C-alpha cells in the first residue's frame, strides 16, 4: 500500500471500480446490477470499505498522527545533534560501514567524491528532520536525488542497506537505541522517516530496473528463438542499458517488434485461432505520429488484410507509450469497422448496442449519422494523441467497409432481415506489451469464427435478433421444450458460414477452429512451451461438449509478450469525474419516477424468478423492485396501501405451476397468494394474477 495516497485517492478508486462494473461490463447480470444500484449497502461497496478503504484510511491516519507529532520531531533533532558537530566525520563513518559490509557497491561510488558525499549526507538528513511535520515539501529534493542515483546506477537493493548503516551510525550517539524507552522510540522514529524517504527516492530506480529486467528477458528470448549468437545478445543488452540510463526508456529493433507481436498472439489465452501466429504480417509504423497519416496506415492495413483474395492476419504497430505517461496514442473505438446504435423516440434501440456510448461520443464530437438511420451504419474512427491533446475523427471509405450480406441456403425469409457483418475484424482496443514497453495503438486482425458473429447477432446486448430470426425460420419462440434458442443459433451459424463462403470471404467454423487449437497446443508442448488458454473462450459456444476440446486440460496464466484489452479512453475520463452519489441509478430514479412497481415472485426452480426479472427489464424506465414472496409480509403491504397509499402504485405477482402442473410447495413463499379470495381487494382481481 502506497503511503503517500490520500483518502480521496481511495475514494476515487472505489467510485471508478463501481461505475466500471455498472457501465463497462456488457455481461453484467440483471441481479448483479440491481445489487450495485443499492449503493453503499451493496456487497461491492461493503467489500471495498471493509477490505480496502478502511484499512487504507487507518494506515493514513496512523502515518499522519506519527509525522505530525512535534515530540517525534524533537526526538529526531536530539538524536542527530551529536553527529552535526562533525558532519564530514559522521558521513565518512557511515560510508566506511556501508562499503565494508557491501563491497559490491564500490563500482557505484567509485566515480563519486566520497568526501563530497560525506559532507552533504547529514545536511540532507538535517533537512528531512526540519520538514518532518511537512514531508511534502521534501518530495522535490528526494525525487531529484532519486534521478541522480538512477543516473549513476545505484541499485534499489542498496536502499535497505543504507538504512541499516545509518542505524549503525546513529548507535554511536548516546540517546539512540540505548535500551531506554526514549532510545527505543528514537529507533522507531528514524526507521519510519527513512522508510518514507526511501520509498520516494527509490521509485525512479525501481522503474528503471523493472524495465531493464523485462527488456533483458525479452532480448534473451528473441536470441534463443531467432538463433542469435552470444556476442549479438551481449551487444544488444549493452545498447538497451545505455539507452535506458540516458533516456528512461529504449526502442525495439524492427526484428524485436515483429517477433514480439507474433509471440503475443501465441501467448493470448483467449484466442482459439493462434495456430497461424508465426505467419502474421507485422507492419512497423512507429515513426508515424501524425493522426492523418496514422489513419491512412489503418486504411492500408485493411487493404493488405484482403489483398490476395483471402484474409490474412495483420498488425500495424504505432509508437509505444513512453514510461511515465498515462495513455499514449489511442483509438476511441473497439474495432475499425463497427455498427452504430441509436435509441429511438419510443425507447427502443436499433443497431449494435455494444456501441451505444461510442455512437453518442462520435455524435457529440461532430459526426452526422446518415439519414434515415439504419441498424448497420458504419461508425467513424477517432484517434487521439493523449500527450498533445489532439483528436481527429475520420470516415472509413465505403470500399473498405467490406461487409457480407447474411442469407440462409434453406430459409429465404432469413435474407429478408437484411443482416450483414464486417469481413475484417480489425481490433483497435488492444495494447501490445513487449519487453517492458507498451504499444497502446496497434490495430490487429485475424478472422472470424462463425459462432462469434452468431453471438453478435443474437445477444440482447448486441444486435438482439434472436426472436426475429426465430420467426424467419419458423421456430416458435414461446415453446421452451423445443430448444428454440439452440435451433436459432444453429441455423444462424449455417447462414453465416454459407454467406461468407458464397462471397469468397475467409471464415472458420467452430469445429475446425477447435481442431486447430488442439494441434497448436500440441505443437507448443513439443517445443517445450506451455500454452496458456482460457477454457470459457477457447471452447466453442455452440456444441462444445460434443468435441474433444471439452475435456482438454488447460491452464490460464499471464505471460509476456501479451495482448490486453484496454479501457475506452473516453470512459476513463468519464469515470474519473463521476461523483459517487451519481453512481446509483435506482437512487436517482426514485426522485423522478412517477410509477413505482413491485414484482413479487414465488419460485422454487427459478422459472417465475426469471420471468420477474425479465418483466422488470421490459418495464424500464419505470422504477421496479423485484422481491421473493417469502420476503414480503402481505398484510403489512396491504396496511401500507390503506394507510398512506404505500410505496408502490401497483403490484405484479408471478408464479407458475410446479413440475408437471402440480401445486406450488410452501417453500415457494407464494402461500398467501394461493387463492385470489385470500388477497385484499386492491391486491387481487385486476391488480393481481395467478399464472398456471
N, C-alpha and C positions, 0 to 999 in steps of 0.2 A: 504494500500500500504506500503510495507516494505521500510523504508527509507535508508537502507544500500545497496539496489540494485543499481548497476551502469548502465549507458546507455547500455553497452554491454550485460547485462543480459536481458534487454527488447528486444534488437535487436535479441538475440539468441532465445528468446521465440517466437518472431514473425516468425522467419525463420522456427523453428520447427513446429509451427502451420500450416504454409503454406505447407511445404513439407509433413506433416502428412495428410493434406487434399488431396494432389495430389497423394501420393504413398500408403497410408494406408486405403483409403476409396474405397472398391471394388464396391460400388454402385454409385460412382460419375457420374453424368450425363455428356454427351459429351459437352453440352453447358457450364456447370459449370467448367469443365476442361479448356475449351477454355478461359473463363474469368480469371481463375487463371494464365494461361500462359501469359496473358498480363503484368504480373509482377507488378511493382509499380503503374500502372494505374488501377489494378483490384479493385473491390469493397471490397475484403477481405483485401487488403493492406490499402486501404483508411480507412476502419473501424479500423484496428489496429493503424494506425497512428493518426487518429483524436480522437478516444475514449480511447486509451490505452497508446501508446508510447509517444505522445506529452504531455499529462497531466503528465505522469511519469517523463519525462525529465524536465518539468517545475518545478516539486517538487524537483528533484535532484539539479537543478541549484539554486533554492532559498535556499536549505539547504547548498550547497557548499558555496554560497556567504555569508550566515549567519555565518557559522563556520570558514570561512577563514578571517573574519573581525578582525583585531587587535584591533579595537575600542571596539568591544563586549568583547574581552578577557580582556582588560584593565578595563572595567566596572565591570566585574566579580571580578577581583583582588581587586578593590576598595571596593566592597561590602563585601567581605569575610575578609578584613583586620581587622576590629574591633573584629571579632569573633576569629581570630587567636591568639589574645593576651591571651585568656583563653580558649583553645580548650576543655579542660575537662568540664569546667563550661558551655560552649555553648552546648556541647554534652549532658550533664545532663539535661539542659533546654529543649532540643529537645525531649529526651526520656520521660521526665515528661509530656510534652504536648501530645505526642503520646499516652502514656498509660492512661492518664486522659480521653482522648477523645475516645480511643478504648481499654477499659479494657479487651476485649476478646483476646487481644494479649499477656496478661500476661503469659499464658501457653507456648507460643513460646519463650519468652525471659526469662522465669523463671530459666532455666538451664544455662543461659549465664551471664557472669560477665558484668553488665551494666557499671560499672566503666571502664572496658577494652574497651567496645564498644564506650562509650562516648569519651574516649581519642583518639580513632582512627577514629572517624566519620569525623572530619574535616581535618584529614590527607588525607583521601580518597577524600574528596571534593576538597582539595587543589591540589591533583594530577589531577583531572578532569579539573581544571582551567588551569593548566600548559600545558596539552595536548589538550586544546580546539581547536587549529588550526590543530591538528593531531590526531583526535579522534581514528583512527585505532590502535594507539599504546596503547590505554587503553582497547582494547577488551579482551585481555588475562586476565587482572585483573578482569574485570567485569564478565567474564564467570566463573572465579574461585569463585567470590563472589556469583554468582547465584547457583553454586553447593553447597556451604555452606548453603545458605538459603533453598535450596531444602532438604538438609540432616536434617536440624532442623525443617522442615515442616512449613516454613513461607508461608502463602497462598498468591496467586497472588493479591488478592484484597487489600493486605496490601500496595502495592507499591504506588497507588494513595494517600493513607493516609499518607505515608512517605513524598511524595512530598508536600502535603498540610501543614504538620507540619514543614517541612523545610522552607516553605514560611512564616509561622507564626513566626518561629525563626529569619529569616532574617529581619522581620519587626522591630526587636529590634535595628537594625542598622540605622544610620542617613540617609544614601543615598539610601535606598531601599523602594520603594512604598510610597514615601513621598508626592505624588501629583504633583511633578515636572515632566517635560518631561524626564529628565535623570532617575529619580526614577521609572517612569512607564516603561521605556525601560529596566532598570535593572530587573524588574519583568519578562518581556517577555524573556530576555536572559536566566535567571535562569530556567524558565519553559521549554524552548526549550532544554537546556542542560540536565535537569533532565528527561524529556520525552525520550530523546535518550538513556540515561544511563539505565533507567528503562526497555526500550524495549529489551536491550541486557541482563540485569541481570535477568529479569523475565522469559526469554524464557524457561529455563530448568524446572522451577517450573510449567509453563503453560503446558508443555508437560506431566509432571508427573500427574498434576491434571486432565487433559483431559483423560489420560489413566486410572486413578483411577475411574473417573466418569463412563466411559464406562464399566470398569470391575465390578463395583458395580451394575450398571444397569443390566448387564448380569447375575450376580450371583443371583440377586433378581428374574429375570425372570425364571432362572433354578429352584430356590427354589419354586416358585409358580407352575410351570408346572410339576415338578417332586415331589412335595409334601415334601420338606424338612421341618424339624422343625426349629423354630426360633434360637435355640442355634447353630445348624449346620450352618445356614446362618451367624450368628454373628461371629463364628469362621473362616468361610471362608473369610469374609471381613477383619478380623484382619490379617490373613495369607497373603492375597493379598497385603494389605497396607505395611506390614513389608517387603515383597519381593520387591515391587516397590521402597520403600525408600532406600533399601540397594543395589539393582542392576539396577534400572531404568526400569525394566520390571518384568513380572511374567509369570508363567506357568499354563496352564489349567490342571485340572484333566481330566482323560480319560472320565468321565461322561460328563464334560462340552464340550469336543471336539466332542464327538459323538452326543450329543443333538444339539450343535451349527451347525454342518454340516447339520443335518436334518432340523433345523429351517431355515437355509439359503436357502435350497431348497424350503421350504414352502413360503419364502418371495420373491422368484425370479420372478419378474414381467413378464419376457419374456417367462417363461416356461408354456406350456399348460398341462403338464403331472404331476402336483405336487400332485395329489391325493394320491400317494403312499409315500409321504415324510417321514412318520414315520416308514417305513419298510426298509429304505436304510441301507445296510451294510457299516459301517464306520470302517476302519482299521487305528488304531493309530500307525503310524510308525515314530513318531517324533524323536526317538532315532537313526534312520538310517540316517547317514550323508555321508557315503562312496558312491560315484557315482555308482560303480559297484553293490553294494547292493541295491541302490535305483532302478536301472533298473531291478534287479531281482524281487523286490517287484512289479514293474509295470507288469511284466510277470505274477506273481501270481495273480495280480488284474484281468488281462484278463482271467485267468483260472477260478477264482471264479465267474466271471460275468456270465459264462455259465456252471458252474459245475454241476448243477442238470438238465440240458437239456433246461431249459427256462432262458431267460435273466433277471438278477436282477440288481437293481441299487446298485452301489458300489462306495465308495470314499476312497482313500488312502491318509492320511494326513501326510505330512512330516514336518520338523522343521519350526517353524514360523520365519518370518523375524524379526530381532532384531530392536527395535525402534532406529532411527538414521542412519540405513544402508539403502541403496537405493533399492536394488533388492532382495537379499537373493538367495535361490535356485530357478532356473528357467529352464523350458523346452524351447527350441528354437521353436518348432513346436506347432501348434494349437491342434492337435489330435495325439494320439498314432499311429493310423493307417491312413496314408494319402497317396494319389497317387501323384507321381511326375509329373511335367510339363516340357516340353522341347520346346525350339524354334528351328525350323528346318531350314536348309540352305536356303529354299525358303521364309523364313519369316513367315511361318505358325506355329501353335502350336499344340502339342498333349499333352494329359493328363489334369489334373485338374489345370487350370490356376491360381486358388487361391493360389497354392503352388509354383508358378514360382520362386519367390525370395528365398523361403526356399530351393527349389531344388538347386539353384545356390550356396547358402551358404553351403549346405551339400557337393557339389562337390568341392568347394574351401577348405573345411575342410578335404577333403580326400576321400569322398565317390566315389566309382566306380559304376556308373549305369550299370545294366545288358545290354548285347548286344544280339540281337538288342533291342533298347529301345522301350517300348510299352506305351500305354495310362494308364496302371494300374500297374506300378512299385511301390512297397511299399517303401516309404522313410524310412531312418534310424531315430532313436530317438537320439537327442542331449540334454544332461543335463549339466547345468553349475552351479558351485558354484561361484557366483559373488564376494563373500567375499575373498576367497582364490585365485580366478582367474583360477581355474581348470575347464576344459571342456572335456567331453568324448562323443564319438559317438558310438551307439550300433545298430546292426542289429536285427530286430524283427524276431525270428524263424518263418519259414513258417507255422508251425502248429498253430500259434497264429494270423495269418493274418485273418482267418475266414471271407471269402467273399462269397456272394451269386451271382451266375450267373443269370442274369435277362432275362427272356423269357416271351412271351405273350401267353396266352392259345388259342388265336384265330389267331394270325399272326405269322407264322413260320419265316418270314424274320426278325422279331424283334430279335429273338435269335441269328441270324447270325451276328448281330452287335457286339457281344462279350462283351456287357455291364455287369458290375458287381459292387457290392458295399460292403463295410465292414459291418459286423453284429453288432459289439460292438462299439458304438460311444464314445470312451473314450476321453474326452476333457482335454487338458493339459494346456490351456491358461487361466484358471480361477484362481482368487485368492479368498480365503475364509476369510472374516473379521468377527471376533467373539470377543466381549468384549474388543475392542481396539487393538487386535493383528491381524496381517495379515499373513495368510499362503499362500505363493506365489507358492507353489509346491504341488498341491493336485489333482491328476488325478481323474476324476469323469465320470461315465457313467450312462445314463438312457437307453432309447431305442428310435429307430427311429419312427417318424410318416412318412407314405409313401410319403406325399407331400414334405417333406424335401429332400428326395432322388430324387424325380422328379425334383425339382428345381435345385439340384446339377447337374443333368444330362443335363438339358435343357438350363440353363442360359449361356449367352455368356461369362461371366467372370469365368465360371467353366468348365464343360465338353463340352458345346456348341453342343449338339446333337439334337437340335430341328428339323432341316431340315432333318438330316439323319433318324430320327425316322419317320418323316412325309412320307418320301419316302418308308420306310419299311412297313408302314401300308396303303400305297396307298392314301395318302392325298395330294392334290395339294397345295403346299405352296405359290403359286402365287395368289390363289383365296381368297382374303380377305373377301369376302361375305360368305365364307363357315366356318368362325371362325376356321380356321385350327389350330391355336395355342392352343385354348381350347380343340379341339379334340385330339391333340397330348398329351397334359397334362393329359387328362382323361385316355387315353389308357396307358400312362406310369404309372399312378397311379395303374391301374389294373395290369399291368405287375409286378410292384414292390411287391404289396401285394401277388399276385399269387406265385411269386418266393420265397419270404421269407417263406410263409406258406408251400410251397412244400418241402422246406428243413427243416421244423420244427424250424425256427428261429423266435424269437419274433419280432413283429411289430404291431403298432396300426394305424388304418386308421383314417382319419381326422374327420369322422362322430362320431366315438366312442370317439375320443380324446376331441372333444368339449363338448360332453355329460358328460364326466368325469370331465372336468373343471367346468362345471356348478354345478355338485354335490359337488366338492371340495369347490367352492366358498360359497355354501350354508352351508356346514359343518363349515367353518371358521366363518361365521356370527353367527351361532348358538353357537359357542364357545366364542362369543364376540370379535372376531378379524376381522379387516379389511383385505381384500385380495388384495394386490397390483397386478395390471395387466396392461400390455401394449397392447392395442387393436390390433395394427398392427402385433404383434407377436402371440397373442392368437387366433385370428380369422383365420381360415384356409385360405390358399392362393387360394384354389380352392373350389368354391361352398359355400363360407361363407355366402353370402346373403340369401341362402335358409335355413339357420339354425337359431335356437333360439338365438344363441350366438351373432348374428349380431347386435341385438338391446339391448343386455345386457349391463347395465351401469357398467363401470369400472373406477377405479381411479389408475393412475400410480404414485407411490411415492416410495421413498427410505426408507428402514427400515433395521436395522441390527438385527441379523446376515444376511450376504448377500454374494452372489457370484457376481464377477465382471470380465469382460474381461480385460486382461492385454495387453498392447502394447508389440509387439515382442521385445525381449531383443536386438537382432541384429539391429532392426530398430531404437531403442532408441540411440544406439551408432552411427549409421549412420547419423541419423537426427541431432544429436548434433554437427556433424563435417561438415555439408554441408554449404558452403558459400551461402549467399542469391543470388549472381549473377548466381549461378548454378541451381537455382530452376526452371527456366522458359525455358521449352523445346523449345518453339517457338523461343525464342531469340537465343538459341544455334543452332537450325536447320537453321536459317537464314544464318549462316556462312558457312554451309556445304551442303545445299540443292542445287542440280543442276536444279531442276524443281520447279517452284512456280506457283501454280494453284489458280484460283479464281472460286468459285462456286457461282453463283447468283441464287436466287430462288424467284419466285413470288407466294405468298401463302396467302390465306385468312383463310382456315380451318386448316392449318398446314400440309397437306399431302405432298406438294412439299418441305416444310421446313424440314420435317422428312427425305425425300429421300436425301436432300442435305447433311445433317449431316451424314447419312449412307454412302453416297459416299465419304465423307471426311475420314471416318474410313477405308473404303476399299482401299483408295489411299495412306495410310501410307506406307513407311515413307516419302513420298513427303510432302513438306510444302504446306498446303492448307488453304486458307482463305474462310470463308463462310459468305456471306452478303445477306441481303434482297435487292431486286431490288430498293426499294424505297430509299435506302441509297446510291445508286450509280448514278453518272452522266455519262450516256453512252457516250456523246460527249467528256467529259473530259477524260474518259478512252481511247477512240479512239485517242485523241490527244496525250496522253502519249505513246501509241503504235507507232504512226507515228513519234514522235519526238526523243525518245531515247529507243524504244523497250518496254517501260512500265515495271511495276514491276512484271508482270506475263508472263509466257510463253504460257499459254492457259487459256481460259475462258469457263466454262461449265454453261449453263443457263438451269434451271429446272423449269418447271411449269406443270400444269395439267388443265384439263377442270374443270368447276365449276358446282357443283350439279350433275344433270343428263346429263352431256355433254354440258352444256351451256358455253358461252364465259366468260372469266375472267373479273370480275368487275375492275374498275380503282383502287379500294383500294388495289389490289394485288401488285401494283407497277410495273407490267410487261408490261405496255402500250408501252414503247419504243421497246419491243421485239415482239409486236403483229404481225408484219409482217416481214418476213425474208428480204424483199426488203428494209425495212427502216433501217436495221442494216448495218454499214460499212462492206465492204467485209471481212476484216480479222476476224471480229466478227460474221460472218454469214456463211451460207453454211456448209463447212466442220468443221469450228471452233465453230459452234453454232447449237443448235437443239431446236425444239419445241416438247413437249410431249402432245399428245392428248388423 
